[in-house]
Amino acid sequence: MNKHIFRQAWLRYNFTPEFSFKAGRQELGQVSLSFLFLNNGVPEARETGPGGELRNQGISFSQPFGPFISYSGGESNLIVAGYYQGGKDASEKPLSAWYANLEASFVPVYDINVQSGYEFLSGTHFNETEKNHSFTPFYGTNHKFNGFMDYFYTGDHLNNVGLHDIYIKAKKEINLFTMSADLHGFLSAPAIEEEVSDYLGTDVDLVFELNLDENVTIGAGYSQMFAGESMGILKGGSASEPANWAWLMVTVTPTFFTSGPAGSR
């Protein structure tokens, strides 16, 4: 029997009279649609004294808003998202920035889950002085986006030249063993400098996990950034120097106690 599903929900929360959050979600069969609007206020020091003490503090407000659309078709899924960010940045300069993401996931052969996509975060041209065009992901999640090396939007790269991230990810599970490989190609959105390439580098991430039982998992990973010459101009240092890291982790999630209905033992 065919079933038609229709769901929708909206949420608004006023943190303060000036700061509120509103989000909505609607499902139409295999398609899910949500819309985000956020009036985001960030406190900024406007004036400090000779000893560095704060004399005047203001709040800079920016407003990201836009839709998030997902399609779920079993082994084939699609995500489309786009957001505009207006308002003002921390220096009270007008803000006009964009974000877009397109991602498809599928299982082509041998039960290998593949994700392929493109992410765009607008940036500010090196000779732009009147307006900030750099999209800021205020509340990001480390490692989830733009590679495990965390070159972008984790501690720095804010109010910068933006980013093109073209990526493909593959994941395979074999009994208790899971392995994944991610590949990211990075380019700057506007120009970094005059006559400088927009190619920033390529990030390769490898992860291996072994589930010994339901409570113990061993994980290991290796990441390598193959930086372009423009990365050295943008971040400093030399692009010819190796940039990599490896990790090993044991995760234990024991069950200390369980609870049941009253009176049970």
N, C-alpha and C positions, 0 to 999 in steps of 0.2 A: 504494500500500500504506500502511495506517495504521501508524504507529509509536508505541509507548508508551515514554516516556522516564522513567526513575527514577534520580535522582542524589541523594546526600547526602554531606555532609562536615562535620567538626567540628574546631575548632582551639582549643587552650588554651595560653596562654603565661604563665609566671610570671616577671614582671619582678623581683619581690622576694617574700619570704615573705608580705608583706601586700598586694601589688599584683599582680593577675592579670587576664588578658583571656581571654574565652571567647566564641566565636561559632560559629554553625552555619548550614548552608544545605541545603535539600532542594528538588529539582525534581520536580514531578508533571505531566508533559506541558507545557502552556502556563503553568502556575502555578509560581512560585518562592516558597519560604518560607524565611526566615532568622530567627534569634533572637539577640539581643544581650544579653549581661550583662557589665558592666564595673564592677570595684571600683576607683574612681578616687581616688587620693590626691594631695592638693595641699598642699605645704608652706606653712605660715603662721607669721608672727612672733607669738609669744605674749607676749613681753616684750622691750622695748628699753631701753637705758640712756639717760642724759641727753644723750649725744652722738649718739644714734640707732643705736648699735651693737646688734647682735642678742645678746640674753642667753639667750633661750629660744625654740626653734622646735618647733612641733608639726605634725602632719599631719591634715588633715580628709578623711574618707572619705565618698564618696557613691556610690550604686549605681543607675545607670540600667539598665533592662532592659525588653525587650518585643519584639514580632514585627514583621517587615517582609514584606509579601506583595505580589507583583507578578504581573500577568497580561499576557501578550504574545499578541496576536491579529493580528499583521501591522500594519495601519494603525490599529488600535484597541488601546490599552494602558491598564492600570489599576494604580495603586499605592495601597496602604493600609498605614499604619504607625501604631503607637502605643507609647509608652514611659512607664514610671513611673520617677521618680527619688526615691530615699529616702536615708537617711543623715543627714549633718550638713553645714551650710554652713561657710564659712571662720570664722565667729564661734562655731562649735559649737552653733548653733541647729538644732533638728530640721528636716529638709527633707522635704517631701511635695509633689511637683510632677508635672505631666503634660504630655505632648506627643502630638499627633495630626496626621496628614496624610492627605488624600484627594486624589488627582490622576488625571485622565483625559486621555488624548491621543488625537487622532483627526485624520483628513484629510477635512473636510467637502466642500470644493469647490476646484477649480483647484490641486490639489496643495499647498494651504496646510496646514502642520502646526500644529495648535492644541493647546495644553495649558491646561487649566482646573482649578483646585484650591482647596483651603482648608487652611491651616496654623494650628494652635493651639498656643501655648505659655502654660502657666498662669502667673499672676502673684500677687503678694501685695497684698491689700487695704490701702488707705492707713492704716487703723486697726488692722491686725493686728500684734501684738507678740510673740506666743508661738511662732509657727511660720513658717518660710519656705516659701511655695508657688510660688516663682519657678523655672521650669525653666531650667537652664543648659546650652546647647550648648557644651561645653568646647572641642571641636576642630572648629569650623565652617570653612566655606570662604567667603571674601569674595566678594560679588557673586552667588553661586549662589542664595542665599535672600534673601527680603524686600527685593528691589529693589537697583538699582545705586547708589542714593544712600547706602546703608550707614548708615541711621539707627538700625538695631537690631542688637544682638549683634555689632557690630564695634567693639570698644573700649569700649562702654558698654551701658547698658540691662540689665545683669545685676542680679539681685535686685531687680527692678522690677515693674511692673504687667502684665508678660506681653504677649501680642500675639495678635490675630486678623488673619490675612493672607488676604484673598480675592483671587485673581489669575486672570488669563487672559493667555496668551502666544501669539503667532502668528509663524510663520516661513515664508518663501517663498524658493525658489531658482530663479533664472532664468539658465541657462547658467553664466557665471562670477560672477554677482552674487547675493549673499544679503542679505536684509533681514529684520529682526525687530522686533517691537513688543511690549512687556510693559506690563501695567497691574496695579497693586496697590492695594487698598483696605485701610487699616490702622485697627484699633480696639484700644483697650486691653482686656485681659481683665477684671480687676476695676476698680472705680472708682478714678480718680486722686485726686479730692477730692470733697467733698460737693457735689452739684448741679452737677457738671461733666460735659460730654458725653464719651462714650467714643470719639468719632470723632477720629482723629489726623491723617489726611491721605491723599492719593492720590499715588502715584509712577508716572510715565510714563517708560519707557526705550526709546530707539530706537537700533538698531545697523545699520550698513551695512558690507558687506565685498565686496571685489573681488579675486578670485584672478587675478593677472596670469599666473602660471604655477604649476607645482607647488612652486616654492621661494619665491615672493614673493606676499604678501597685504597689501592696504591696507585698514585698518579705520577707521571713524569712528562716533562715537556722541554722543547728547545725552540727558540725563536732567533731569527737572523734578519737584520735590516741591511739591505744592499742600497746604500744611500747614493743619490746622484750629487753632482757638484752643487746644485742649487740648495740641497739640504744643508750643506756647510755654510752657505751664504745666509740662509734663513735662521739656522739654529746655532751657528758657530762651530768651531772645530774643523776637522778635516774629514771629508767624505771617504778618503782612502783608509781610514782607521776602521778596524772591525767593530761591529756593534751587534752583540748577541747576549743571550742569557739562557740559562738552563735551570730547571727546578725539579725537585722530588718532594712528594707530599704523601703522607699516610693519613687517611681520614678514618676515624673510629667514631661510630654513633651507637653507643650502647643503650640498652633499655634498662633503666634502673628500677622502675616499678611500673605496673599497669593497674588500672582501675576498672571495676566492673559495677554491676547493679548493686544497690544497697543490700547488705546481708549476704552477698556472695563471698566465697573464699577461694 
